[in-house]
Amino acid sequence: MERATTPNRIELALASVARDASTCSACGLSETRTQAVPGEGSPTATLVFVGEAPGAREDLVGRPFVGAAGRLLDDLLMSISLRREEVFILNMVKCRPPENRNPQRSEIAACAPFLTRQLQALQPRVIATLGRHALAVFAPNAKIAEVHGRPYAQTEREQHHGAVLFPLYHPAAALHNGSLRPTLERDMAALRAYLSADTRKGAGEATLREVDSVPTRPRSETTGEAE
Ligand code: URA
């Protein structure tokens, strides 16, 4: 599929995904959803966050990350001088899994064409995955505890819709496990540093060395739980 080049075209492409998702019955989640949650943000965003799936509040409101995890995401964005209107926030699965269980492989596969269409329309420079499930969509073999807080496999832009993948822990993980919060804050600062370097140098030329100058992990941090 061709990239939707102008904001208007991008908006049309995104609206078409939202329409199709709202009537989608490709998996069982369509039977229990209140509504699909396609995502929201700036059609010209260069940074896209990909979460897991809507929760109860998102299912009711029809917007991504509007519950407790969303408030933390907003705070984290603010900490790097970004507002959600300036980025795009979406989920790999557009409908709420019952009881907030993890999406099943078949559900992720059924929803994948929507994610692909959204990323093809947006053509972000950076895809920041939130949590291990979203990371697995783009990098099935990566372990979040090992790769969070820095660009992942930067040479593989083509495999990620032309974007650099920047894995982050899921905000909900930091809510459950408070010790992850400083890690997430540091990783956001590293993301900010990466974005600044990328903007200065142009896509494809920001170096890992600049990101390495941001302390992303305290020495004592173990590579524990993947969230
Ligand atoms: N968790 C997600 O992954 N997505 C949401 O929209 C809300 C919570």
py3Dmol code that shows the C-alpha trace and the ligand (Angstrom):
import py3Dmol

protein = """\
ATOM      1  CA  MET A   1       0.000   0.000   0.000  1.00  0.00           C
ATOM      2  CA  GLU A   2       1.207   3.536  -0.825  1.00  0.00           C
ATOM      3  CA  ARG A   3       1.926   5.982   1.957  1.00  0.00           C
ATOM      4  CA  ALA A   4      -0.830   8.541   2.536  1.00  0.00           C
ATOM      5  CA  THR A   5       1.301  11.645   1.972  1.00  0.00           C
ATOM      6  CA  THR A   6      -0.642  14.714   3.109  1.00  0.00           C
ATOM      7  CA  PRO A   7      -2.273  15.188   6.534  1.00  0.00           C
ATOM      8  CA  ASN A   8      -5.672  15.006   4.877  1.00  0.00           C
ATOM      9  CA  ARG A   9      -4.845  11.741   3.154  1.00  0.00           C
ATOM     10  CA  ILE A  10      -3.417  10.362   6.357  1.00  0.00           C
ATOM     11  CA  GLU A  11      -6.579  11.354   8.209  1.00  0.00           C
ATOM     12  CA  LEU A  12      -8.693   9.667   5.564  1.00  0.00           C
ATOM     13  CA  ALA A  13      -6.622   6.499   5.786  1.00  0.00           C
ATOM     14  CA  LEU A  14      -6.862   6.511   9.588  1.00  0.00           C
ATOM     15  CA  ALA A  15     -10.595   7.183   9.493  1.00  0.00           C
ATOM     16  CA  SER A  16     -11.023   4.273   7.151  1.00  0.00           C
ATOM     17  CA  VAL A  17      -9.212   1.998   9.616  1.00  0.00           C
ATOM     18  CA  ALA A  18     -11.415   3.294  12.443  1.00  0.00           C
ATOM     19  CA  ARG A  19     -14.548   2.627  10.392  1.00  0.00           C
ATOM     20  CA  ASP A  20     -13.454  -0.869   9.445  1.00  0.00           C
ATOM     21  CA  ALA A  21     -12.413  -1.703  13.014  1.00  0.00           C
ATOM     22  CA  SER A  22     -15.776  -0.552  14.348  1.00  0.00           C
ATOM     23  CA  THR A  23     -17.592  -3.172  12.288  1.00  0.00           C
ATOM     24  CA  CYS A  24     -14.883  -5.846  12.342  1.00  0.00           C
ATOM     25  CA  SER A  25     -15.890  -9.341  13.386  1.00  0.00           C
ATOM     26  CA  ALA A  26     -12.644 -11.114  12.524  1.00  0.00           C
ATOM     27  CA  CYS A  27     -12.237 -12.465  16.052  1.00  0.00           C
ATOM     28  CA  GLY A  28     -14.316 -13.193  19.127  1.00  0.00           C
ATOM     29  CA  LEU A  29     -13.477  -9.875  20.807  1.00  0.00           C
ATOM     30  CA  SER A  30     -16.085  -8.254  18.565  1.00  0.00           C
ATOM     31  CA  GLU A  31     -18.773 -10.101  20.535  1.00  0.00           C
ATOM     32  CA  THR A  32     -17.813  -8.640  23.908  1.00  0.00           C
ATOM     33  CA  ARG A  33     -16.557  -5.155  23.016  1.00  0.00           C
ATOM     34  CA  THR A  34     -18.588  -2.020  23.670  1.00  0.00           C
ATOM     35  CA  GLN A  35     -16.726  -0.398  20.821  1.00  0.00           C
ATOM     36  CA  ALA A  36     -13.447  -0.693  18.990  1.00  0.00           C
ATOM     37  CA  VAL A  37     -10.635   1.640  20.067  1.00  0.00           C
ATOM     38  CA  PRO A  38      -8.656   2.417  16.935  1.00  0.00           C
ATOM     39  CA  GLY A  39      -6.288   4.996  18.454  1.00  0.00           C
ATOM     40  CA  GLU A  40      -5.829   8.746  18.324  1.00  0.00           C
ATOM     41  CA  GLY A  41      -3.318  11.517  17.915  1.00  0.00           C
ATOM     42  CA  SER A  42      -1.706  13.753  15.370  1.00  0.00           C
ATOM     43  CA  PRO A  43      -1.856  12.526  11.778  1.00  0.00           C
ATOM     44  CA  THR A  44       1.584  14.051  11.268  1.00  0.00           C
ATOM     45  CA  ALA A  45       3.121  12.476  14.371  1.00  0.00           C
ATOM     46  CA  THR A  46       6.641  11.177  13.921  1.00  0.00           C
ATOM     47  CA  LEU A  47       6.377   9.219  17.167  1.00  0.00           C
ATOM     48  CA  VAL A  48       3.798   6.453  17.544  1.00  0.00           C
ATOM     49  CA  PHE A  49       3.156   4.539  20.766  1.00  0.00           C
ATOM     50  CA  VAL A  50       1.826   1.014  20.370  1.00  0.00           C
ATOM     51  CA  GLY A  51       0.151  -0.466  23.427  1.00  0.00           C
ATOM     52  CA  GLU A  52      -1.479  -3.801  23.947  1.00  0.00           C
ATOM     53  CA  ALA A  53      -5.277  -3.640  23.935  1.00  0.00           C
ATOM     54  CA  PRO A  54      -8.023  -1.439  25.351  1.00  0.00           C
ATOM     55  CA  GLY A  55      -9.015  -1.892  28.971  1.00  0.00           C
ATOM     56  CA  ALA A  56     -12.435  -1.388  30.553  1.00  0.00           C
ATOM     57  CA  ARG A  57     -12.396   2.395  30.456  1.00  0.00           C
ATOM     58  CA  GLU A  58     -11.001   2.552  26.932  1.00  0.00           C
ATOM     59  CA  ASP A  59     -13.742   0.158  25.812  1.00  0.00           C
ATOM     60  CA  LEU A  60     -16.384   2.468  27.275  1.00  0.00           C
ATOM     61  CA  VAL A  61     -14.912   5.754  26.071  1.00  0.00           C
ATOM     62  CA  GLY A  62     -13.536   4.582  22.710  1.00  0.00           C
ATOM     63  CA  ARG A  63     -10.126   6.202  23.264  1.00  0.00           C
ATOM     64  CA  PRO A  64      -6.786   4.568  24.054  1.00  0.00           C
ATOM     65  CA  PHE A  65      -5.011   4.923  27.393  1.00  0.00           C
ATOM     66  CA  VAL A  66      -7.657   6.874  29.310  1.00  0.00           C
ATOM     67  CA  GLY A  67      -7.458   4.845  32.542  1.00  0.00           C
ATOM     68  CA  ALA A  68      -4.783   4.734  35.219  1.00  0.00           C
ATOM     69  CA  ALA A  69      -2.082   3.557  32.788  1.00  0.00           C
ATOM     70  CA  GLY A  70      -3.097   6.386  30.479  1.00  0.00           C
ATOM     71  CA  ARG A  71      -2.650   8.970  33.210  1.00  0.00           C
ATOM     72  CA  LEU A  72       0.844   7.681  33.813  1.00  0.00           C
ATOM     73  CA  LEU A  73       1.518   7.745  30.076  1.00  0.00           C
ATOM     74  CA  ASP A  74       0.363  11.390  29.987  1.00  0.00           C
ATOM     75  CA  ASP A  75       2.709  12.209  32.885  1.00  0.00           C
ATOM     76  CA  LEU A  76       5.583  10.450  31.172  1.00  0.00           C
ATOM     77  CA  LEU A  77       4.888  12.361  27.974  1.00  0.00           C
ATOM     78  CA  MET A  78       4.788  15.600  29.912  1.00  0.00           C
ATOM     79  CA  SER A  79       8.125  14.727  31.501  1.00  0.00           C
ATOM     80  CA  ILE A  80       9.673  14.899  28.046  1.00  0.00           C
ATOM     81  CA  SER A  81       7.659  17.979  27.014  1.00  0.00           C
ATOM     82  CA  LEU A  82       5.218  16.137  24.782  1.00  0.00           C
ATOM     83  CA  ARG A  83       1.432  16.106  24.797  1.00  0.00           C
ATOM     84  CA  ARG A  84      -0.625  13.217  23.542  1.00  0.00           C
ATOM     85  CA  GLU A  85      -1.990  15.467  20.767  1.00  0.00           C
ATOM     86  CA  GLU A  86       1.527  15.626  19.333  1.00  0.00           C
ATOM     87  CA  VAL A  87       2.044  11.871  19.090  1.00  0.00           C
ATOM     88  CA  PHE A  88      -0.136   8.998  17.956  1.00  0.00           C
ATOM     89  CA  ILE A  89      -1.302   6.382  20.452  1.00  0.00           C
ATOM     90  CA  LEU A  90      -2.729   3.084  19.354  1.00  0.00           C
ATOM     91  CA  ASN A  91      -2.949  -0.526  20.401  1.00  0.00           C
ATOM     92  CA  MET A  92      -1.978  -3.683  18.572  1.00  0.00           C
ATOM     93  CA  VAL A  93      -5.461  -5.079  19.325  1.00  0.00           C
ATOM     94  CA  LYS A  94      -8.387  -2.709  18.889  1.00  0.00           C
ATOM     95  CA  CYS A  95     -10.995  -4.436  21.047  1.00  0.00           C
ATOM     96  CA  ARG A  96     -10.945  -5.162  24.762  1.00  0.00           C
ATOM     97  CA  PRO A  97     -10.095  -8.716  25.793  1.00  0.00           C
ATOM     98  CA  PRO A  98     -12.600  -9.815  28.483  1.00  0.00           C
ATOM     99  CA  GLU A  99     -11.352  -9.341  32.053  1.00  0.00           C
ATOM    100  CA  ASN A 100      -8.335  -7.547  30.572  1.00  0.00           C
ATOM    101  CA  ARG A 101      -6.662 -10.859  29.800  1.00  0.00           C
ATOM    102  CA  ASN A 102      -3.733 -10.866  27.412  1.00  0.00           C
ATOM    103  CA  PRO A 103      -4.784 -10.859  23.772  1.00  0.00           C
ATOM    104  CA  GLN A 104      -4.479 -14.284  22.175  1.00  0.00           C
ATOM    105  CA  ARG A 105      -2.213 -14.954  19.253  1.00  0.00           C
ATOM    106  CA  SER A 106      -5.189 -15.389  16.932  1.00  0.00           C
ATOM    107  CA  GLU A 107      -6.665 -12.055  18.065  1.00  0.00           C
ATOM    108  CA  ILE A 108      -3.383 -10.264  17.486  1.00  0.00           C
ATOM    109  CA  ALA A 109      -3.159 -11.824  14.030  1.00  0.00           C
ATOM    110  CA  ALA A 110      -6.750 -10.891  13.202  1.00  0.00           C
ATOM    111  CA  CYS A 111      -6.084  -7.266  14.162  1.00  0.00           C
ATOM    112  CA  ALA A 112      -2.651  -6.997  12.526  1.00  0.00           C
ATOM    113  CA  PRO A 113      -3.941  -5.611   9.208  1.00  0.00           C
ATOM    114  CA  PHE A 114      -5.357  -2.572  11.053  1.00  0.00           C
ATOM    115  CA  LEU A 115      -2.035  -1.896  12.747  1.00  0.00           C
ATOM    116  CA  THR A 116      -0.232  -2.273   9.432  1.00  0.00           C
ATOM    117  CA  ARG A 117      -2.584   0.150   7.698  1.00  0.00           C
ATOM    118  CA  GLN A 118      -2.194   2.688  10.498  1.00  0.00           C
ATOM    119  CA  LEU A 119       1.592   2.519  10.406  1.00  0.00           C
ATOM    120  CA  GLN A 120       1.624   2.693   6.626  1.00  0.00           C
ATOM    121  CA  ALA A 121      -0.520   5.830   6.787  1.00  0.00           C
ATOM    122  CA  LEU A 122       1.442   7.490   9.587  1.00  0.00           C
ATOM    123  CA  GLN A 123       4.936   6.408   8.531  1.00  0.00           C
ATOM    124  CA  PRO A 124       6.398   7.363  11.916  1.00  0.00           C
ATOM    125  CA  ARG A 125      10.112   7.760  12.434  1.00  0.00           C
ATOM    126  CA  VAL A 126       9.908   6.018  15.771  1.00  0.00           C
ATOM    127  CA  ILE A 127       7.566   3.304  17.039  1.00  0.00           C
ATOM    128  CA  ALA A 128       7.673   3.136  20.840  1.00  0.00           C
ATOM    129  CA  THR A 129       6.220  -0.177  21.920  1.00  0.00           C
ATOM    130  CA  LEU A 130       4.609  -0.303  25.364  1.00  0.00           C
ATOM    131  CA  GLY A 131       5.145  -3.653  27.040  1.00  0.00           C
ATOM    132  CA  ARG A 132       6.336  -7.029  25.949  1.00  0.00           C
ATOM    133  CA  HIS A 133       3.282  -7.997  23.931  1.00  0.00           C
ATOM    134  CA  ALA A 134       3.528  -4.978  21.640  1.00  0.00           C
ATOM    135  CA  LEU A 135       7.270  -5.512  21.363  1.00  0.00           C
ATOM    136  CA  ALA A 136       6.695  -9.116  20.299  1.00  0.00           C
ATOM    137  CA  VAL A 137       4.621  -7.970  17.326  1.00  0.00           C
ATOM    138  CA  PHE A 138       7.676  -6.224  15.861  1.00  0.00           C
ATOM    139  CA  ALA A 139      10.544  -8.186  17.368  1.00  0.00           C
ATOM    140  CA  PRO A 140       9.340 -11.652  18.382  1.00  0.00           C
ATOM    141  CA  ASN A 141      12.692 -12.736  19.786  1.00  0.00           C
ATOM    142  CA  ALA A 142      13.493  -9.620  21.792  1.00  0.00           C
ATOM    143  CA  LYS A 143      13.272  -9.691  25.577  1.00  0.00           C
ATOM    144  CA  ILE A 144      11.998  -6.420  26.961  1.00  0.00           C
ATOM    145  CA  ALA A 145      14.221  -6.580  30.033  1.00  0.00           C
ATOM    146  CA  GLU A 146      17.221  -6.608  27.707  1.00  0.00           C
ATOM    147  CA  VAL A 147      16.182  -4.137  25.030  1.00  0.00           C
ATOM    148  CA  HIS A 148      14.077  -1.444  26.711  1.00  0.00           C
ATOM    149  CA  GLY A 149      15.091   2.181  26.692  1.00  0.00           C
ATOM    150  CA  ARG A 150      17.109   2.288  23.484  1.00  0.00           C
ATOM    151  CA  PRO A 151      16.518   1.886  19.757  1.00  0.00           C
ATOM    152  CA  TYR A 152      16.224  -1.738  18.824  1.00  0.00           C
ATOM    153  CA  ALA A 153      18.003  -3.124  15.787  1.00  0.00           C
ATOM    154  CA  GLN A 154      18.255   0.269  14.200  1.00  0.00           C
ATOM    155  CA  THR A 155      19.494  -1.186  10.939  1.00  0.00           C
ATOM    156  CA  GLU A 156      16.210  -2.973  10.461  1.00  0.00           C
ATOM    157  CA  ARG A 157      14.054   0.070   9.732  1.00  0.00           C
ATOM    158  CA  GLU A 158      12.503  -1.663   6.766  1.00  0.00           C
ATOM    159  CA  GLN A 159      11.127  -4.381   8.985  1.00  0.00           C
ATOM    160  CA  HIS A 160       9.269  -1.908  11.130  1.00  0.00           C
ATOM    161  CA  HIS A 161       7.433   0.070   8.475  1.00  0.00           C
ATOM    162  CA  GLY A 162      10.521   2.200   7.964  1.00  0.00           C
ATOM    163  CA  ALA A 163      10.580   3.264  11.610  1.00  0.00           C
ATOM    164  CA  VAL A 164      13.045   2.723  14.401  1.00  0.00           C
ATOM    165  CA  LEU A 165      11.658   0.566  17.171  1.00  0.00           C
ATOM    166  CA  PHE A 166      12.067   1.944  20.697  1.00  0.00           C
ATOM    167  CA  PRO A 167      10.845  -0.591  23.292  1.00  0.00           C
ATOM    168  CA  LEU A 168       9.459   0.672  26.591  1.00  0.00           C
ATOM    169  CA  TYR A 169       7.847  -1.055  29.535  1.00  0.00           C
ATOM    170  CA  HIS A 170       4.084  -0.780  29.703  1.00  0.00           C
ATOM    171  CA  PRO A 171       2.885   1.988  32.059  1.00  0.00           C
ATOM    172  CA  ALA A 172       0.557  -0.553  33.713  1.00  0.00           C
ATOM    173  CA  ALA A 173       3.637  -2.608  34.611  1.00  0.00           C
ATOM    174  CA  ALA A 174       5.054   0.400  36.446  1.00  0.00           C
ATOM    175  CA  LEU A 175       1.746   0.802  38.278  1.00  0.00           C
ATOM    176  CA  HIS A 176       1.886  -2.810  39.433  1.00  0.00           C
ATOM    177  CA  ASN A 177       5.579  -2.773  40.189  1.00  0.00           C
ATOM    178  CA  GLY A 178       6.639   0.636  41.481  1.00  0.00           C
ATOM    179  CA  SER A 179      10.321  -0.131  41.033  1.00  0.00           C
ATOM    180  CA  LEU A 180       9.806  -0.048  37.260  1.00  0.00           C
ATOM    181  CA  ARG A 181       8.667   3.554  37.314  1.00  0.00           C
ATOM    182  CA  PRO A 182      12.127   5.159  37.536  1.00  0.00           C
ATOM    183  CA  THR A 183      13.198   2.815  34.737  1.00  0.00           C
ATOM    184  CA  LEU A 184      10.297   3.964  32.596  1.00  0.00           C
ATOM    185  CA  GLU A 185      11.122   7.598  33.363  1.00  0.00           C
ATOM    186  CA  ARG A 186      14.736   7.086  32.357  1.00  0.00           C
ATOM    187  CA  ASP A 187      13.679   5.271  29.220  1.00  0.00           C
ATOM    188  CA  MET A 188      11.401   8.178  28.295  1.00  0.00           C
ATOM    189  CA  ALA A 189      14.319  10.560  28.740  1.00  0.00           C
ATOM    190  CA  ALA A 190      16.361   8.310  26.460  1.00  0.00           C
ATOM    191  CA  LEU A 191      13.531   8.408  23.928  1.00  0.00           C
ATOM    192  CA  ARG A 192      13.542  12.216  24.089  1.00  0.00           C
ATOM    193  CA  ALA A 193      17.305  12.226  23.511  1.00  0.00           C
ATOM    194  CA  TYR A 194      16.927   9.874  20.593  1.00  0.00           C
ATOM    195  CA  LEU A 195      14.154  11.968  19.028  1.00  0.00           C
ATOM    196  CA  SER A 196      16.222  15.136  19.374  1.00  0.00           C
ATOM    197  CA  ALA A 197      19.232  13.487  17.794  1.00  0.00           C
ATOM    198  CA  ASP A 198      17.074  12.037  15.029  1.00  0.00           C
ATOM    199  CA  THR A 199      15.495  15.425  14.304  1.00  0.00           C
ATOM    200  CA  ARG A 200      18.872  17.140  14.216  1.00  0.00           C
ATOM    201  CA  LYS A 201      20.477  14.647  11.934  1.00  0.00           C
ATOM    202  CA  GLY A 202      17.590  13.451   9.797  1.00  0.00           C
ATOM    203  CA  ALA A 203      16.041  10.008   9.699  1.00  0.00           C
ATOM    204  CA  GLY A 204      18.535   7.196   9.719  1.00  0.00           C
ATOM    205  CA  GLU A 205      21.510   9.159  10.970  1.00  0.00           C
ATOM    206  CA  ALA A 206      21.050   9.515  14.696  1.00  0.00           C
ATOM    207  CA  THR A 207      23.672   7.464  16.391  1.00  0.00           C
ATOM    208  CA  LEU A 208      23.315   5.028  19.213  1.00  0.00           C
ATOM    209  CA  ARG A 209      26.233   6.794  20.900  1.00  0.00           C
ATOM    210  CA  GLU A 210      24.053   9.841  21.593  1.00  0.00           C
ATOM    211  CA  VAL A 211      21.400   7.678  23.187  1.00  0.00           C
ATOM    212  CA  ASP A 212      24.054   5.842  25.149  1.00  0.00           C
ATOM    213  CA  SER A 213      24.950   9.118  26.840  1.00  0.00           C
ATOM    214  CA  VAL A 214      21.586   9.014  28.662  1.00  0.00           C
ATOM    215  CA  PRO A 215      21.739   6.754  31.716  1.00  0.00           C
ATOM    216  CA  THR A 216      18.908   4.348  30.975  1.00  0.00           C
ATOM    217  CA  ARG A 217      19.565   1.813  33.687  1.00  0.00           C
ATOM    218  CA  PRO A 218      21.045   1.943  37.159  1.00  0.00           C
ATOM    219  CA  ARG A 219      23.871  -0.513  37.608  1.00  0.00           C
ATOM    220  CA  SER A 220      21.927  -2.449  40.194  1.00  0.00           C
ATOM    221  CA  GLU A 221      18.929  -3.105  37.951  1.00  0.00           C
ATOM    222  CA  THR A 222      18.348  -6.736  37.275  1.00  0.00           C
ATOM    223  CA  THR A 223      16.895  -8.053  34.063  1.00  0.00           C
ATOM    224  CA  GLY A 224      13.847  -9.328  35.843  1.00  0.00           C
ATOM    225  CA  GLU A 225      10.219  -9.514  34.867  1.00  0.00           C
ATOM    226  CA  ALA A 226       9.242  -8.795  31.319  1.00  0.00           C
ATOM    227  CA  GLU A 227       6.105  -6.655  31.205  1.00  0.00           C
TER     228      GLU A 227
END
"""
ligand_1 = """\
8
URA
N -3.429 -0.625 28.089
C -3.174 -0.677 26.764
O -2.299 -1.389 26.327
N -3.899 0.077 25.983
C -4.839 0.903 26.412
O -5.450 1.573 25.600
C -5.060 0.956 27.801
C -4.351 0.195 28.623
"""
view = py3Dmol.view(width=600, height=400)
view.addModel(protein, "pdb")
view.setStyle({"model": 0}, {"cartoon": {"style": "trace"}})
view.addModel(ligand_1, "xyz")
view.setStyle({"model": 1}, {"stick": {}})
view.zoomTo()
view.show()
